[in-house]
């Protein structure tokens, strides 16, 4: 593979780190007090799910999230932080990439009617797939330094 300035593995590391920074920004701009103390994030998601055009989204939300609102708020907020840190540091990168794919898929399904959200989730999923299948942890990562996922 021919590239300019960096090697192919280094460009994949740039993609991985950029994706991680995207997750960290998603975490940073969240109103954590609102999400974790007042339940604003889950309440907002419940409203979206309740009006969703696909009944399975509403029913799934009611079965999985509604009974565990506080736990789910913590899961979402801390998952975004863990994904961001894992990708930036390149630690347990394949796990972070698959986890990010799943979280983006859930966001995509919930927000199917919001085109701006869809673009963000689709691009994050594409970057995750490329970094996963091209093994984006080969350069500039703790995984590489520790000899993980060769």
Secondary structure in CASP SS format (residue, H / E / C, confidence):
PFRMAT SS
TARGET T0000
AUTHOR 0000-0000-0000
METHOD secondary structure of the structure
MODEL  1
X C 1.00
X C 1.00
X C 1.00
X C 1.00
X C 1.00
X C 1.00
X C 1.00
X H 1.00
X H 1.00
X H 1.00
X H 1.00
X H 1.00
X H 1.00
X H 1.00
X H 1.00
X H 1.00
X H 1.00
X H 1.00
X H 1.00
X H 1.00
X H 1.00
X H 1.00
X H 1.00
X H 1.00
X H 1.00
X H 1.00
X H 1.00
X H 1.00
X C 1.00
X C 1.00
X C 1.00
X H 1.00
X H 1.00
X H 1.00
X H 1.00
X H 1.00
X H 1.00
X H 1.00
X C 1.00
X H 1.00
X H 1.00
X H 1.00
X H 1.00
X H 1.00
X H 1.00
X H 1.00
X H 1.00
X H 1.00
X H 1.00
X H 1.00
X C 1.00
X C 1.00
X C 1.00
X C 1.00
X H 1.00
X H 1.00
X H 1.00
X H 1.00
X H 1.00
X H 1.00
X H 1.00
X H 1.00
X H 1.00
X H 1.00
X H 1.00
X H 1.00
X H 1.00
X H 1.00
X H 1.00
X H 1.00
X H 1.00
X H 1.00
X H 1.00
X H 1.00
X H 1.00
X H 1.00
X H 1.00
X H 1.00
X H 1.00
X H 1.00
X H 1.00
X H 1.00
X H 1.00
X H 1.00
X H 1.00
X H 1.00
X H 1.00
X H 1.00
X H 1.00
X C 1.00
X C 1.00
X C 1.00
X H 1.00
X H 1.00
X H 1.00
X H 1.00
X H 1.00
X H 1.00
X H 1.00
X H 1.00
X H 1.00
X H 1.00
X H 1.00
X H 1.00
X H 1.00
X H 1.00
X H 1.00
X H 1.00
X H 1.00
X H 1.00
X C 1.00
X C 1.00
X C 1.00
X C 1.00
X H 1.00
X H 1.00
X H 1.00
X H 1.00
X H 1.00
X H 1.00
X H 1.00
X H 1.00
X H 1.00
X H 1.00
X H 1.00
X H 1.00
X H 1.00
X H 1.00
X H 1.00
X H 1.00
X H 1.00
X H 1.00
X H 1.00
X C 1.00
X C 1.00
X C 1.00
X C 1.00
X C 1.00
X C 1.00
X C 1.00
X C 1.00
X H 1.00
X H 1.00
X H 1.00
X H 1.00
X H 1.00
X C 1.00
X C 1.00
X C 1.00
X C 1.00
END
